[in-house]
Amino acid sequence: MNEIVRLELLGSVQLVVAIILVALWSFYSSEWWSAVLLFLAVFFFVEAVWHYILDDYQRHFKRTQT
């Protein structure tokens, strides 16, 4: 599988996981342990954005090389 497509797919999966974790956090926000869900949601969101940025950079770099 192409590395750019793999990065884009991984970013999409991480974005979906972050959305699910935010939904779980909003449901259990009164519990003390829900802070872990929020931390994981933010982590997965940042990772998804990072993968999208890296994907765009590689796509641009590949375009300038040819």
PDBQT receptor file of N, H, CA, C and O in Angstrom, charges set to zero:
ATOM      1  N   MET A   1       0.845  -1.173   0.000  1.00  0.00    +0.000 N 
ATOM      2  CA  MET A   1       0.000   0.000   0.000  1.00  0.00    +0.000 C 
ATOM      3  C   MET A   1       0.897   1.244   0.000  1.00  0.00    +0.000 C 
ATOM      4  O   MET A   1       1.932   1.289   0.664  1.00  0.00    +0.000 OA
ATOM      5  N   ASN A   2       0.479   2.215  -0.739  1.00  0.00    +0.000 N 
ATOM      6  H   ASN A   2      -0.363   2.179  -1.278  1.00  0.00    +0.000 HD
ATOM      7  CA  ASN A   2       1.220   3.454  -0.850  1.00  0.00    +0.000 C 
ATOM      8  C   ASN A   2       1.338   4.116   0.525  1.00  0.00    +0.000 C 
ATOM      9  O   ASN A   2       0.381   4.128   1.298  1.00  0.00    +0.000 OA
ATOM     10  N   GLU A   3       2.511   4.662   0.820  1.00  0.00    +0.000 N 
ATOM     11  H   GLU A   3       3.289   4.653   0.191  1.00  0.00    +0.000 HD
ATOM     12  CA  GLU A   3       2.749   5.246   2.139  1.00  0.00    +0.000 C 
ATOM     13  C   GLU A   3       1.845   6.445   2.401  1.00  0.00    +0.000 C 
ATOM     14  O   GLU A   3       1.397   6.638   3.530  1.00  0.00    +0.000 OA
ATOM     15  N   ILE A   4       1.573   7.245   1.390  1.00  0.00    +0.000 N 
ATOM     16  H   ILE A   4       1.937   7.088   0.472  1.00  0.00    +0.000 HD
ATOM     17  CA  ILE A   4       0.700   8.411   1.553  1.00  0.00    +0.000 C 
ATOM     18  C   ILE A   4      -0.715   7.977   1.881  1.00  0.00    +0.000 C 
ATOM     19  O   ILE A   4      -1.357   8.563   2.753  1.00  0.00    +0.000 OA
ATOM     20  N   VAL A   5      -1.205   6.964   1.197  1.00  0.00    +0.000 N 
ATOM     21  H   VAL A   5      -0.683   6.488   0.489  1.00  0.00    +0.000 HD
ATOM     22  CA  VAL A   5      -2.550   6.458   1.461  1.00  0.00    +0.000 C 
ATOM     23  C   VAL A   5      -2.623   5.842   2.862  1.00  0.00    +0.000 C 
ATOM     24  O   VAL A   5      -3.626   5.989   3.560  1.00  0.00    +0.000 OA
ATOM     25  N   ARG A   6      -1.561   5.160   3.259  1.00  0.00    +0.000 N 
ATOM     26  H   ARG A   6      -0.746   5.041   2.692  1.00  0.00    +0.000 HD
ATOM     27  CA  ARG A   6      -1.534   4.553   4.586  1.00  0.00    +0.000 C 
ATOM     28  C   ARG A   6      -1.567   5.631   5.680  1.00  0.00    +0.000 C 
ATOM     29  O   ARG A   6      -2.262   5.473   6.684  1.00  0.00    +0.000 OA
ATOM     30  N   LEU A   7      -0.822   6.718   5.488  1.00  0.00    +0.000 N 
ATOM     31  H   LEU A   7      -0.258   6.847   4.673  1.00  0.00    +0.000 HD
ATOM     32  CA  LEU A   7      -0.844   7.814   6.456  1.00  0.00    +0.000 C 
ATOM     33  C   LEU A   7      -2.221   8.469   6.518  1.00  0.00    +0.000 C 
ATOM     34  O   LEU A   7      -2.703   8.816   7.596  1.00  0.00    +0.000 OA
ATOM     35  N   GLU A   8      -2.843   8.633   5.367  1.00  0.00    +0.000 N 
ATOM     36  H   GLU A   8      -2.451   8.351   4.491  1.00  0.00    +0.000 HD
ATOM     37  CA  GLU A   8      -4.175   9.231   5.327  1.00  0.00    +0.000 C 
ATOM     38  C   GLU A   8      -5.202   8.332   6.004  1.00  0.00    +0.000 C 
ATOM     39  O   GLU A   8      -6.073   8.818   6.725  1.00  0.00    +0.000 OA
ATOM     40  N   LEU A   9      -5.107   7.039   5.780  1.00  0.00    +0.000 N 
ATOM     41  H   LEU A   9      -4.399   6.644   5.194  1.00  0.00    +0.000 HD
ATOM     42  CA  LEU A   9      -6.013   6.091   6.416  1.00  0.00    +0.000 C 
ATOM     43  C   LEU A   9      -5.809   6.061   7.933  1.00  0.00    +0.000 C 
ATOM     44  O   LEU A   9      -6.777   6.030   8.692  1.00  0.00    +0.000 OA
ATOM     45  N   LEU A  10      -4.562   6.069   8.362  1.00  0.00    +0.000 N 
ATOM     46  H   LEU A  10      -3.776   6.093   7.745  1.00  0.00    +0.000 HD
ATOM     47  CA  LEU A  10      -4.272   6.081   9.789  1.00  0.00    +0.000 C 
ATOM     48  C   LEU A  10      -4.786   7.359  10.441  1.00  0.00    +0.000 C 
ATOM     49  O   LEU A  10      -5.326   7.314  11.546  1.00  0.00    +0.000 OA
ATOM     50  N   GLY A  11      -4.627   8.481   9.779  1.00  0.00    +0.000 N 
ATOM     51  H   GLY A  11      -4.188   8.518   8.882  1.00  0.00    +0.000 HD
ATOM     52  CA  GLY A  11      -5.155   9.740  10.302  1.00  0.00    +0.000 C 
ATOM     53  C   GLY A  11      -6.666   9.718  10.406  1.00  0.00    +0.000 C 
ATOM     54  O   GLY A  11      -7.230  10.244  11.365  1.00  0.00    +0.000 OA
ATOM     55  N   SER A  12      -7.323   9.121   9.436  1.00  0.00    +0.000 N 
ATOM     56  H   SER A  12      -6.864   8.693   8.657  1.00  0.00    +0.000 HD
ATOM     57  CA  SER A  12      -8.788   9.030   9.481  1.00  0.00    +0.000 C 
ATOM     58  C   SER A  12      -9.258   8.148  10.624  1.00  0.00    +0.000 C 
ATOM     59  O   SER A  12     -10.222   8.480  11.313  1.00  0.00    +0.000 OA
ATOM     60  N   VAL A  13      -8.584   7.030  10.828  1.00  0.00    +0.000 N 
ATOM     61  H   VAL A  13      -7.800   6.760  10.268  1.00  0.00    +0.000 HD
ATOM     62  CA  VAL A  13      -8.951   6.137  11.927  1.00  0.00    +0.000 C 
ATOM     63  C   VAL A  13      -8.732   6.827  13.266  1.00  0.00    +0.000 C 
ATOM     64  O   VAL A  13      -9.563   6.711  14.167  1.00  0.00    +0.000 OA
ATOM     65  N   GLN A  14      -7.623   7.542  13.402  1.00  0.00    +0.000 N 
ATOM     66  H   GLN A  14      -6.948   7.636  12.670  1.00  0.00    +0.000 HD
ATOM     67  CA  GLN A  14      -7.358   8.241  14.652  1.00  0.00    +0.000 C 
ATOM     68  C   GLN A  14      -8.363   9.357  14.896  1.00  0.00    +0.000 C 
ATOM     69  O   GLN A  14      -8.723   9.624  16.042  1.00  0.00    +0.000 OA
ATOM     70  N   LEU A  15      -8.815  10.004  13.844  1.00  0.00    +0.000 N 
ATOM     71  H   LEU A  15      -8.522   9.787  12.913  1.00  0.00    +0.000 HD
ATOM     72  CA  LEU A  15      -9.830  11.038  13.990  1.00  0.00    +0.000 C 
ATOM     73  C   LEU A  15     -11.159  10.447  14.453  1.00  0.00    +0.000 C 
ATOM     74  O   LEU A  15     -11.834  11.033  15.299  1.00  0.00    +0.000 OA
ATOM     75  N   VAL A  16     -11.533   9.311  13.916  1.00  0.00    +0.000 N 
ATOM     76  H   VAL A  16     -10.984   8.835  13.229  1.00  0.00    +0.000 HD
ATOM     77  CA  VAL A  16     -12.771   8.642  14.338  1.00  0.00    +0.000 C 
ATOM     78  C   VAL A  16     -12.665   8.205  15.798  1.00  0.00    +0.000 C 
ATOM     79  O   VAL A  16     -13.619   8.363  16.560  1.00  0.00    +0.000 OA
ATOM     80  N   VAL A  17     -11.520   7.660  16.190  1.00  0.00    +0.000 N 
ATOM     81  H   VAL A  17     -10.745   7.532  15.571  1.00  0.00    +0.000 HD
ATOM     82  CA  VAL A  17     -11.319   7.251  17.582  1.00  0.00    +0.000 C 
ATOM     83  C   VAL A  17     -11.410   8.456  18.503  1.00  0.00    +0.000 C 
ATOM     84  O   VAL A  17     -12.002   8.364  19.579  1.00  0.00    +0.000 OA
ATOM     85  N   ALA A  18     -10.837   9.580  18.103  1.00  0.00    +0.000 N 
ATOM     86  H   ALA A  18     -10.356   9.655  17.229  1.00  0.00    +0.000 HD
ATOM     87  CA  ALA A  18     -10.910  10.792  18.924  1.00  0.00    +0.000 C 
ATOM     88  C   ALA A  18     -12.351  11.257  19.091  1.00  0.00    +0.000 C 
ATOM     89  O   ALA A  18     -12.741  11.677  20.180  1.00  0.00    +0.000 OA
ATOM     90  N   ILE A  19     -13.138  11.189  18.036  1.00  0.00    +0.000 N 
ATOM     91  H   ILE A  19     -12.821  10.848  17.151  1.00  0.00    +0.000 HD
ATOM     92  CA  ILE A  19     -14.543  11.595  18.123  1.00  0.00    +0.000 C 
ATOM     93  C   ILE A  19     -15.307  10.665  19.053  1.00  0.00    +0.000 C 
ATOM     94  O   ILE A  19     -16.129  11.126  19.845  1.00  0.00    +0.000 OA
ATOM     95  N   ILE A  20     -15.053   9.368  18.970  1.00  0.00    +0.000 N 
ATOM     96  H   ILE A  20     -14.386   8.994  18.326  1.00  0.00    +0.000 HD
ATOM     97  CA  ILE A  20     -15.720   8.409  19.857  1.00  0.00    +0.000 C 
ATOM     98  C   ILE A  20     -15.320   8.656  21.314  1.00  0.00    +0.000 C 
ATOM     99  O   ILE A  20     -16.162   8.596  22.210  1.00  0.00    +0.000 OA
ATOM    100  N   LEU A  21     -14.033   8.934  21.548  1.00  0.00    +0.000 N 
ATOM    101  H   LEU A  21     -13.349   8.982  20.820  1.00  0.00    +0.000 HD
ATOM    102  CA  LEU A  21     -13.582   9.206  22.916  1.00  0.00    +0.000 C 
ATOM    103  C   LEU A  21     -14.192  10.491  23.471  1.00  0.00    +0.000 C 
ATOM    104  O   LEU A  21     -14.512  10.553  24.658  1.00  0.00    +0.000 OA
ATOM    105  N   VAL A  22     -14.356  11.503  22.647  1.00  0.00    +0.000 N 
ATOM    106  H   VAL A  22     -14.096  11.452  21.682  1.00  0.00    +0.000 HD
ATOM    107  CA  VAL A  22     -15.013  12.730  23.105  1.00  0.00    +0.000 C 
ATOM    108  C   VAL A  22     -16.478  12.456  23.451  1.00  0.00    +0.000 C 
ATOM    109  O   VAL A  22     -17.000  12.980  24.435  1.00  0.00    +0.000 OA
ATOM    110  N   ALA A  23     -17.129  11.640  22.642  1.00  0.00    +0.000 N 
ATOM    111  H   ALA A  23     -16.705  11.214  21.842  1.00  0.00    +0.000 HD
ATOM    112  CA  ALA A  23     -18.521  11.291  22.945  1.00  0.00    +0.000 C 
ATOM    113  C   ALA A  23     -18.621  10.524  24.265  1.00  0.00    +0.000 C 
ATOM    114  O   ALA A  23     -19.521  10.777  25.066  1.00  0.00    +0.000 OA
ATOM    115  N   LEU A  24     -17.701   9.592  24.489  1.00  0.00    +0.000 N 
ATOM    116  H   LEU A  24     -16.970   9.387  23.838  1.00  0.00    +0.000 HD
ATOM    117  CA  LEU A  24     -17.685   8.872  25.763  1.00  0.00    +0.000 C 
ATOM    118  C   LEU A  24     -17.380   9.799  26.931  1.00  0.00    +0.000 C 
ATOM    119  O   LEU A  24     -17.981   9.680  27.998  1.00  0.00    +0.000 OA
ATOM    120  N   TRP A  25     -16.441  10.725  26.727  1.00  0.00    +0.000 N 
ATOM    121  H   TRP A  25     -15.953  10.822  25.859  1.00  0.00    +0.000 HD
ATOM    122  CA  TRP A  25     -16.111  11.663  27.786  1.00  0.00    +0.000 C 
ATOM    123  C   TRP A  25     -17.308  12.536  28.134  1.00  0.00    +0.000 C 
ATOM    124  O   TRP A  25     -17.567  12.790  29.310  1.00  0.00    +0.000 OA
ATOM    125  N   SER A  26     -18.041  13.000  27.124  1.00  0.00    +0.000 N 
ATOM    126  H   SER A  26     -17.831  12.794  26.168  1.00  0.00    +0.000 HD
ATOM    127  CA  SER A  26     -19.191  13.859  27.397  1.00  0.00    +0.000 C 
ATOM    128  C   SER A  26     -20.284  13.100  28.149  1.00  0.00    +0.000 C 
ATOM    129  O   SER A  26     -21.031  13.696  28.925  1.00  0.00    +0.000 OA
ATOM    130  N   PHE A  27     -20.378  11.809  27.926  1.00  0.00    +0.000 N 
ATOM    131  H   PHE A  27     -19.772  11.326  27.295  1.00  0.00    +0.000 HD
ATOM    132  CA  PHE A  27     -21.371  11.006  28.641  1.00  0.00    +0.000 C 
ATOM    133  C   PHE A  27     -20.954  10.769  30.088  1.00  0.00    +0.000 C 
ATOM    134  O   PHE A  27     -21.789  10.814  30.991  1.00  0.00    +0.000 OA
ATOM    135  N   TYR A  28     -19.661  10.517  30.312  1.00  0.00    +0.000 N 
ATOM    136  H   TYR A  28     -18.983  10.480  29.579  1.00  0.00    +0.000 HD
ATOM    137  CA  TYR A  28     -19.157  10.219  31.651  1.00  0.00    +0.000 C 
ATOM    138  C   TYR A  28     -18.390  11.399  32.262  1.00  0.00    +0.000 C 
ATOM    139  O   TYR A  28     -17.503  11.180  33.086  1.00  0.00    +0.000 OA
ATOM    140  N   SER A  29     -18.700  12.613  31.890  1.00  0.00    +0.000 N 
ATOM    141  H   SER A  29     -19.421  12.791  31.221  1.00  0.00    +0.000 HD
ATOM    142  CA  SER A  29     -17.897  13.760  32.326  1.00  0.00    +0.000 C 
ATOM    143  C   SER A  29     -17.953  13.999  33.832  1.00  0.00    +0.000 C 
ATOM    144  O   SER A  29     -17.076  14.669  34.379  1.00  0.00    +0.000 OA
ATOM    145  N   SER A  30     -18.950  13.474  34.502  1.00  0.00    +0.000 N 
ATOM    146  H   SER A  30     -19.663  12.931  34.058  1.00  0.00    +0.000 HD
ATOM    147  CA  SER A  30     -19.038  13.678  35.952  1.00  0.00    +0.000 C 
ATOM    148  C   SER A  30     -18.139  12.727  36.736  1.00  0.00    +0.000 C 
ATOM    149  O   SER A  30     -17.924  12.923  37.932  1.00  0.00    +0.000 OA
ATOM    150  N   GLU A  31     -17.621  11.713  36.080  1.00  0.00    +0.000 N 
ATOM    151  H   GLU A  31     -17.796  11.554  35.109  1.00  0.00    +0.000 HD
ATOM    152  CA  GLU A  31     -16.740  10.758  36.761  1.00  0.00    +0.000 C 
ATOM    153  C   GLU A  31     -15.307  11.279  36.760  1.00  0.00    +0.000 C 
ATOM    154  O   GLU A  31     -14.895  11.982  35.837  1.00  0.00    +0.000 OA
ATOM    155  N   TRP A  32     -14.556  10.935  37.791  1.00  0.00    +0.000 N 
ATOM    156  H   TRP A  32     -14.891  10.364  38.541  1.00  0.00    +0.000 HD
ATOM    157  CA  TRP A  32     -13.179  11.422  37.915  1.00  0.00    +0.000 C 
ATOM    158  C   TRP A  32     -12.264  10.809  36.865  1.00  0.00    +0.000 C 
ATOM    159  O   TRP A  32     -11.317  11.457  36.421  1.00  0.00    +0.000 OA
ATOM    160  N   TRP A  33     -12.530   9.575  36.464  1.00  0.00    +0.000 N 
ATOM    161  H   TRP A  33     -13.299   9.049  36.826  1.00  0.00    +0.000 HD
ATOM    162  CA  TRP A  33     -11.657   8.893  35.526  1.00  0.00    +0.000 C 
ATOM    163  C   TRP A  33     -11.903   9.317  34.079  1.00  0.00    +0.000 C 
ATOM    164  O   TRP A  33     -11.187   8.886  33.175  1.00  0.00    +0.000 OA
ATOM    165  N   SER A  34     -12.910  10.157  33.859  1.00  0.00    +0.000 N 
ATOM    166  H   SER A  34     -13.491  10.507  34.593  1.00  0.00    +0.000 HD
ATOM    167  CA  SER A  34     -13.193  10.593  32.488  1.00  0.00    +0.000 C 
ATOM    168  C   SER A  34     -12.106  11.525  31.953  1.00  0.00    +0.000 C 
ATOM    169  O   SER A  34     -12.039  11.773  30.749  1.00  0.00    +0.000 OA
ATOM    170  N   ALA A  35     -11.265  12.035  32.835  1.00  0.00    +0.000 N 
ATOM    171  H   ALA A  35     -11.320  11.834  33.813  1.00  0.00    +0.000 HD
ATOM    172  CA  ALA A  35     -10.147  12.866  32.375  1.00  0.00    +0.000 C 
ATOM    173  C   ALA A  35      -9.210  12.061  31.487  1.00  0.00    +0.000 C 
ATOM    174  O   ALA A  35      -8.586  12.614  30.581  1.00  0.00    +0.000 OA
ATOM    175  N   VAL A  36      -9.107  10.763  31.738  1.00  0.00    +0.000 N 
ATOM    176  H   VAL A  36      -9.614  10.314  32.474  1.00  0.00    +0.000 HD
ATOM    177  CA  VAL A  36      -8.272   9.895  30.896  1.00  0.00    +0.000 C 
ATOM    178  C   VAL A  36      -8.856   9.829  29.481  1.00  0.00    +0.000 C 
ATOM    179  O   VAL A  36      -8.118   9.859  28.495  1.00  0.00    +0.000 OA
ATOM    180  N   LEU A  37     -10.171   9.741  29.393  1.00  0.00    +0.000 N 
ATOM    181  H   LEU A  37     -10.770   9.717  30.194  1.00  0.00    +0.000 HD
ATOM    182  CA  LEU A  37     -10.813   9.718  28.076  1.00  0.00    +0.000 C 
ATOM    183  C   LEU A  37     -10.559  11.015  27.317  1.00  0.00    +0.000 C 
ATOM    184  O   LEU A  37     -10.293  10.998  26.115  1.00  0.00    +0.000 OA
ATOM    185  N   LEU A  38     -10.643  12.141  28.028  1.00  0.00    +0.000 N 
ATOM    186  H   LEU A  38     -10.860  12.154  29.004  1.00  0.00    +0.000 HD
ATOM    187  CA  LEU A  38     -10.387  13.421  27.379  1.00  0.00    +0.000 C 
ATOM    188  C   LEU A  38      -8.932  13.535  26.940  1.00  0.00    +0.000 C 
ATOM    189  O   LEU A  38      -8.654  14.015  25.841  1.00  0.00    +0.000 OA
ATOM    190  N   PHE A  39      -8.005  13.099  27.783  1.00  0.00    +0.000 N 
ATOM    191  H   PHE A  39      -8.231  12.709  28.676  1.00  0.00    +0.000 HD
ATOM    192  CA  PHE A  39      -6.598  13.126  27.416  1.00  0.00    +0.000 C 
ATOM    193  C   PHE A  39      -6.343  12.269  26.177  1.00  0.00    +0.000 C 
ATOM    194  O   PHE A  39      -5.642  12.700  25.261  1.00  0.00    +0.000 OA
ATOM    195  N   LEU A  40      -6.904  11.062  26.140  1.00  0.00    +0.000 N 
ATOM    196  H   LEU A  40      -7.473  10.711  26.884  1.00  0.00    +0.000 HD
ATOM    197  CA  LEU A  40      -6.727  10.192  24.977  1.00  0.00    +0.000 C 
ATOM    198  C   LEU A  40      -7.372  10.788  23.726  1.00  0.00    +0.000 C 
ATOM    199  O   LEU A  40      -6.830  10.660  22.628  1.00  0.00    +0.000 OA
ATOM    200  N   ALA A  41      -8.522  11.437  23.888  1.00  0.00    +0.000 N 
ATOM    201  H   ALA A  41      -8.962  11.541  24.780  1.00  0.00    +0.000 HD
ATOM    202  CA  ALA A  41      -9.183  12.061  22.743  1.00  0.00    +0.000 C 
ATOM    203  C   ALA A  41      -8.318  13.174  22.158  1.00  0.00    +0.000 C 
ATOM    204  O   ALA A  41      -8.170  13.278  20.940  1.00  0.00    +0.000 OA
ATOM    205  N   VAL A  42      -7.750  13.999  23.027  1.00  0.00    +0.000 N 
ATOM    206  H   VAL A  42      -7.870  13.914  24.016  1.00  0.00    +0.000 HD
ATOM    207  CA  VAL A  42      -6.875  15.075  22.553  1.00  0.00    +0.000 C 
ATOM    208  C   VAL A  42      -5.635  14.490  21.892  1.00  0.00    +0.000 C 
ATOM    209  O   VAL A  42      -5.191  14.980  20.854  1.00  0.00    +0.000 OA
ATOM    210  N   PHE A  43      -5.075  13.440  22.494  1.00  0.00    +0.000 N 
ATOM    211  H   PHE A  43      -5.437  13.042  23.337  1.00  0.00    +0.000 HD
ATOM    212  CA  PHE A  43      -3.895  12.798  21.920  1.00  0.00    +0.000 C 
ATOM    213  C   PHE A  43      -4.186  12.261  20.521  1.00  0.00    +0.000 C 
ATOM    214  O   PHE A  43      -3.417  12.507  19.591  1.00  0.00    +0.000 OA
ATOM    215  N   PHE A  44      -5.292  11.529  20.365  1.00  0.00    +0.000 N 
ATOM    216  H   PHE A  44      -5.916  11.329  21.121  1.00  0.00    +0.000 HD
ATOM    217  CA  PHE A  44      -5.619  10.968  19.057  1.00  0.00    +0.000 C 
ATOM    218  C   PHE A  44      -5.949  12.061  18.046  1.00  0.00    +0.000 C 
ATOM    219  O   PHE A  44      -5.653  11.914  16.860  1.00  0.00    +0.000 OA
ATOM    220  N   PHE A  45      -6.560  13.154  18.500  1.00  0.00    +0.000 N 
ATOM    221  H   PHE A  45      -6.801  13.273  19.464  1.00  0.00    +0.000 HD
ATOM    222  CA  PHE A  45      -6.846  14.251  17.588  1.00  0.00    +0.000 C 
ATOM    223  C   PHE A  45      -5.558  14.902  17.091  1.00  0.00    +0.000 C 
ATOM    224  O   PHE A  45      -5.424  15.185  15.900  1.00  0.00    +0.000 OA
ATOM    225  N   VAL A  46      -4.615  15.140  17.996  1.00  0.00    +0.000 N 
ATOM    226  H   VAL A  46      -4.724  14.910  18.963  1.00  0.00    +0.000 HD
ATOM    227  CA  VAL A  46      -3.336  15.732  17.597  1.00  0.00    +0.000 C 
ATOM    228  C   VAL A  46      -2.592  14.793  16.652  1.00  0.00    +0.000 C 
ATOM    229  O   VAL A  46      -2.002  15.241  15.668  1.00  0.00    +0.000 OA
ATOM    230  N   GLU A  47      -2.616  13.498  16.942  1.00  0.00    +0.000 N 
ATOM    231  H   GLU A  47      -3.095  13.134  17.741  1.00  0.00    +0.000 HD
ATOM    232  CA  GLU A  47      -1.964  12.531  16.060  1.00  0.00    +0.000 C 
ATOM    233  C   GLU A  47      -2.616  12.507  14.680  1.00  0.00    +0.000 C 
ATOM    234  O   GLU A  47      -1.918  12.405  13.671  1.00  0.00    +0.000 OA
ATOM    235  N   ALA A  48      -3.939  12.599  14.622  1.00  0.00    +0.000 N 
ATOM    236  H   ALA A  48      -4.506  12.682  15.441  1.00  0.00    +0.000 HD
ATOM    237  CA  ALA A  48      -4.634  12.609  13.332  1.00  0.00    +0.000 C 
ATOM    238  C   ALA A  48      -4.248  13.840  12.524  1.00  0.00    +0.000 C 
ATOM    239  O   ALA A  48      -3.977  13.744  11.327  1.00  0.00    +0.000 OA
ATOM    240  N   VAL A  49      -4.223  14.995  13.181  1.00  0.00    +0.000 N 
ATOM    241  H   VAL A  49      -4.443  15.073  14.153  1.00  0.00    +0.000 HD
ATOM    242  CA  VAL A  49      -3.834  16.219  12.480  1.00  0.00    +0.000 C 
ATOM    243  C   VAL A  49      -2.393  16.110  12.012  1.00  0.00    +0.000 C 
ATOM    244  O   VAL A  49      -2.071  16.535  10.903  1.00  0.00    +0.000 OA
ATOM    245  N   TRP A  50      -1.514  15.543  12.845  1.00  0.00    +0.000 N 
ATOM    246  H   TRP A  50      -1.776  15.197  13.747  1.00  0.00    +0.000 HD
ATOM    247  CA  TRP A  50      -0.118  15.376  12.463  1.00  0.00    +0.000 C 
ATOM    248  C   TRP A  50       0.004  14.476  11.219  1.00  0.00    +0.000 C 
ATOM    249  O   TRP A  50       0.788  14.764  10.316  1.00  0.00    +0.000 OA
ATOM    250  N   HIS A  51      -0.777  13.388  11.183  1.00  0.00    +0.000 N 
ATOM    251  H   HIS A  51      -1.415  13.154  11.917  1.00  0.00    +0.000 HD
ATOM    252  CA  HIS A  51      -0.709  12.499  10.027  1.00  0.00    +0.000 C 
ATOM    253  C   HIS A  51      -1.227  13.185   8.764  1.00  0.00    +0.000 C 
ATOM    254  O   HIS A  51      -0.694  12.965   7.676  1.00  0.00    +0.000 OA
ATOM    255  N   TYR A  52      -2.262  14.016   8.902  1.00  0.00    +0.000 N 
ATOM    256  H   TYR A  52      -2.695  14.194   9.786  1.00  0.00    +0.000 HD
ATOM    257  CA  TYR A  52      -2.753  14.743   7.735  1.00  0.00    +0.000 C 
ATOM    258  C   TYR A  52      -1.723  15.755   7.243  1.00  0.00    +0.000 C 
ATOM    259  O   TYR A  52      -1.536  15.910   6.036  1.00  0.00    +0.000 OA
ATOM    260  N   ILE A  53      -1.051  16.446   8.170  1.00  0.00    +0.000 N 
ATOM    261  H   ILE A  53      -1.202  16.320   9.151  1.00  0.00    +0.000 HD
ATOM    262  CA  ILE A  53      -0.019  17.411   7.779  1.00  0.00    +0.000 C 
ATOM    263  C   ILE A  53       1.139  16.689   7.110  1.00  0.00    +0.000 C 
ATOM    264  O   ILE A  53       1.640  17.135   6.077  1.00  0.00    +0.000 OA
ATOM    265  N   LEU A  54       1.567  15.576   7.693  1.00  0.00    +0.000 N 
ATOM    266  H   LEU A  54       1.161  15.213   8.531  1.00  0.00    +0.000 HD
ATOM    267  CA  LEU A  54       2.668  14.806   7.118  1.00  0.00    +0.000 C 
ATOM    268  C   LEU A  54       2.297  14.264   5.739  1.00  0.00    +0.000 C 
ATOM    269  O   LEU A  54       3.127  14.244   4.831  1.00  0.00    +0.000 OA
ATOM    270  N   ASP A  55       1.066  13.830   5.590  1.00  0.00    +0.000 N 
ATOM    271  H   ASP A  55       0.392  13.846   6.328  1.00  0.00    +0.000 HD
ATOM    272  CA  ASP A  55       0.582  13.322   4.308  1.00  0.00    +0.000 C 
ATOM    273  C   ASP A  55       0.607  14.420   3.252  1.00  0.00    +0.000 C 
ATOM    274  O   ASP A  55       1.068  14.195   2.133  1.00  0.00    +0.000 OA
ATOM    275  N   ASP A  56       0.115  15.604   3.602  1.00  0.00    +0.000 N 
ATOM    276  H   ASP A  56      -0.259  15.786   4.511  1.00  0.00    +0.000 HD
ATOM    277  CA  ASP A  56       0.133  16.710   2.641  1.00  0.00    +0.000 C 
ATOM    278  C   ASP A  56       1.553  17.125   2.290  1.00  0.00    +0.000 C 
ATOM    279  O   ASP A  56       1.840  17.441   1.135  1.00  0.00    +0.000 OA
ATOM    280  N   TYR A  57       2.433  17.126   3.268  1.00  0.00    +0.000 N 
ATOM    281  H   TYR A  57       2.200  16.869   4.205  1.00  0.00    +0.000 HD
ATOM    282  CA  TYR A  57       3.830  17.491   3.007  1.00  0.00    +0.000 C 
ATOM    283  C   TYR A  57       4.482  16.482   2.056  1.00  0.00    +0.000 C 
ATOM    284  O   TYR A  57       5.174  16.868   1.115  1.00  0.00    +0.000 OA
ATOM    285  N   GLN A  58       4.256  15.192   2.308  1.00  0.00    +0.000 N 
ATOM    286  H   GLN A  58       3.694  14.879   3.073  1.00  0.00    +0.000 HD
ATOM    287  CA  GLN A  58       4.844  14.185   1.431  1.00  0.00    +0.000 C 
ATOM    288  C   GLN A  58       4.260  14.247   0.027  1.00  0.00    +0.000 C 
ATOM    289  O   GLN A  58       4.973  14.050  -0.956  1.00  0.00    +0.000 OA
ATOM    290  N   ARG A  59       2.975  14.518  -0.064  1.00  0.00    +0.000 N 
ATOM    291  H   ARG A  59       2.396  14.678   0.736  1.00  0.00    +0.000 HD
ATOM    292  CA  ARG A  59       2.345  14.634  -1.380  1.00  0.00    +0.000 C 
ATOM    293  C   ARG A  59       2.920  15.830  -2.132  1.00  0.00    +0.000 C 
ATOM    294  O   ARG A  59       3.182  15.741  -3.332  1.00  0.00    +0.000 OA
ATOM    295  N   HIS A  60       3.116  16.944  -1.436  1.00  0.00    +0.000 N 
ATOM    296  H   HIS A  60       2.904  17.017  -0.462  1.00  0.00    +0.000 HD
ATOM    297  CA  HIS A  60       3.704  18.129  -2.066  1.00  0.00    +0.000 C 
ATOM    298  C   HIS A  60       5.162  17.867  -2.444  1.00  0.00    +0.000 C 
ATOM    299  O   HIS A  60       5.597  18.253  -3.529  1.00  0.00    +0.000 OA
ATOM    300  N   PHE A  61       5.914  17.217  -1.562  1.00  0.00    +0.000 N 
ATOM    301  H   PHE A  61       5.560  16.903  -0.681  1.00  0.00    +0.000 HD
ATOM    302  CA  PHE A  61       7.319  16.918  -1.834  1.00  0.00    +0.000 C 
ATOM    303  C   PHE A  61       7.451  15.969  -3.013  1.00  0.00    +0.000 C 
ATOM    304  O   PHE A  61       8.362  16.119  -3.828  1.00  0.00    +0.000 OA
ATOM    305  N   LYS A  62       6.555  14.996  -3.117  1.00  0.00    +0.000 N 
ATOM    306  H   LYS A  62       5.815  14.874  -2.455  1.00  0.00    +0.000 HD
ATOM    307  CA  LYS A  62       6.592  14.049  -4.222  1.00  0.00    +0.000 C 
ATOM    308  C   LYS A  62       6.256  14.757  -5.542  1.00  0.00    +0.000 C 
ATOM    309  O   LYS A  62       6.814  14.422  -6.587  1.00  0.00    +0.000 OA
ATOM    310  N   ARG A  63       5.355  15.722  -5.489  1.00  0.00    +0.000 N 
ATOM    311  H   ARG A  63       4.902  15.994  -4.640  1.00  0.00    +0.000 HD
ATOM    312  CA  ARG A  63       4.968  16.467  -6.687  1.00  0.00    +0.000 C 
ATOM    313  C   ARG A  63       6.121  17.331  -7.176  1.00  0.00    +0.000 C 
ATOM    314  O   ARG A  63       6.312  17.469  -8.384  1.00  0.00    +0.000 OA
ATOM    315  N   THR A  64       6.893  17.914  -6.265  1.00  0.00    +0.000 N 
ATOM    316  H   THR A  64       6.737  17.801  -5.284  1.00  0.00    +0.000 HD
ATOM    317  CA  THR A  64       8.001  18.765  -6.679  1.00  0.00    +0.000 C 
ATOM    318  C   THR A  64       9.197  17.961  -7.184  1.00  0.00    +0.000 C 
ATOM    319  O   THR A  64      10.022  18.496  -7.924  1.00  0.00    +0.000 OA
ATOM    320  N   GLN A  65       9.308  16.702  -6.806  1.00  0.00    +0.000 N 
ATOM    321  H   GLN A  65       8.637  16.268  -6.204  1.00  0.00    +0.000 HD
ATOM    322  CA  GLN A  65      10.403  15.853  -7.245  1.00  0.00    +0.000 C 
ATOM    323  C   GLN A  65      10.242  15.388  -8.683  1.00  0.00    +0.000 C 
ATOM    324  O   GLN A  65      11.233  15.131  -9.365  1.00  0.00    +0.000 OA
ATOM    325  N   THR A  66       9.001  15.278  -9.151  1.00  0.00    +0.000 N 
ATOM    326  H   THR A  66       8.196  15.487  -8.597  1.00  0.00    +0.000 HD
ATOM    327  CA  THR A  66       8.786  14.767 -10.521  1.00  0.00    +0.000 C 
ATOM    328  C   THR A  66       8.713  15.858 -11.538  1.00  0.00    +0.000 C 
ATOM    329  O   THR A  66       8.536  15.584 -12.725  1.00  0.00    +0.000 OA
TER     330      THR A  66
